Amino acid sequence: MKCRHLLAGVCLSVLLTAAAELCTAAADGAPAELESTASSQSQEQADAPLLTPLGIFTTTGYCPCESCSGRWGRLTSTGVLACAGHTAAVDPQVIPYGSRLMINGTIYTAEDCGGGVNGNHIDIFYSTHEECRVHGTQTAEVYLVQQAAAQDAAPSPLS
């Protein structure tokens, strides 16, 4: 029985390490393995994201340390591992999980929530506590990012 638990712990450790490496590569601007090969300009325009303003939000930062995330570390409320430059914690009654948000030119995905995230407040995930402290408390215009083609086919999750 102990071996099975030890093996599960080792597997989880390997998965967390691999996920952290992927997050680091994505944050460093490493090229994605799969890239779109749209050839015509009209196709590129059709795929251009549409930005819908959601308003002014208070933004703060959080990291995987125990002070910010307690025992959860990188694990989000949606079950994915948080990545710097990608994950944002939102109030799911205001912004649904899975929504893509542009904040100060960076696109984040709403994948988490937190005890202090209520209403027009977004908590942005950072790799280190120092980055959170540097971010501090800010206000920013937040935009919902939608693909143009998807806009015609399906209603907005915020409609």
N, C-alpha and C positions, 0 to 999 in steps of 0.2 A: 504494500500500500504506500509506503514512504517513497519507494522508487518512482511510482507513478506520479506522485506529487512533485518530486524533484524533477522529473522529466518535463512535466507541464510547466514548471517554473523556468527551466532552461529554454524551452520552446518560446515562452512568452518573452523572455529576455532577448532572444535572437530576433523575434518579430519587432519588438520595440526599438532595438538597435537599427534594424533595417529601415523602419519607418522614419526614424530620426535622420538617417543618412539621406533618404529621399527628400525629406523636408529641407535639409541643408542644401542639397543639390538644387532644389527648386528655388530656394531663397537666394542662392548664388547666381541665378540666371542661367543654369545649365539648360541646354536645348532639350525640348521634349522629344521623346522617342518617336511619337507620331505627330507629324506636322501636316497641316492642311495644304493641298496643292491646288487651290483655286486659281484658275488661269485667266478668267475674264474679269474685267473691272466691275461689271454689273453684279457678278456673283459675290465679289468682295464687298460691294455696297450692301447687298442683301444680307450678308453675314455680319455687317457692322453692328456693334451693340447699340441698343437704344437705352438712353439714360432717363429715368423718371425720378425727378426730385422728391425725396421723402421728407425733407425739412432739416432743421438744425438739430443735431444730437450732441449730447455730452459724450466724449470718448475718454476712456481710461485704458490702462494696460494691465495684463495679467500674464503670469508665467507658470511653469510647472512646479515651482517651489511650494513647500508646505504652507507658507504664509499666504500665498495667492490661491492655490488650488487644493489645499488640504491633502487628503489621501488620494485624490483622483489623479494628480500629476498631469500628464498629457491627455488622458482619456476624457472625451467630451460627453455631454449628455445624450448625444445622438449615436454614441458608440464608436466614433472614429478618433484617431489620434490627432491632436491639435498640432498645427504647423505654423511657425512664424511666417508672416507675410501672406497668410491664407485664411486662418481661422478667426472668427469673431463670435463673441457671446452676445446674444440679443434677448430681448423679452419676446418670446414666441407669440404672445398675443398682439404684438405690434408688428414684428417682422417674422414671417414663417421660417422654420428651419429649411435650409437648402437655398435660400435666396442669396443671390450674388449682389454685393454692395460695393460701390465705389466710394472710398473715403480718402480725401486728399490725393487722388490719382492712383491709389492702390485698390485692386479688386480683392475683396474678402468674401468668404462663404460663411453664412450664418449656420454654425454647427454646434453651438454651445449656449448655455444660459448660466446664470450665476445668482446667488442670493441677493447681490446688490445691483443686479441689472434689471431695472424696472422702467417702463415707459420709453422715453426717447434717450436711452443710455445704451451705449455699445462698448463692450470690453474687448480690446484687441489683444490677441495672443502674441507674446514675445518669447524668445528663447531664454532670456536671462532677466533676473529681477532688476538689474541696473538699467536695462532698456525700458522697463516699465516705469522706473523712477524718472528717467529722462522724458518719457512721454507725458507723465503727469496727468493732469485733467485738462482737457481741451474741449473746444466746441468746433464742430465741422458740419458742412453741408454734406448730407448723405444721399446717394443716388442708388436706385434699384437698377441693376444691369440686366437687360434682356436681349436676347438675340432677335433680330428683325424677323427672320423666318418663323421663329417660335411665337412671336408676338401675334402674327396673323392666325396661327393654328390653335393657340390655347390662351385662355384668359390669364391675366396676371394673378399671382398668388395673393396679391394685396388688394384685389378688386372686391 
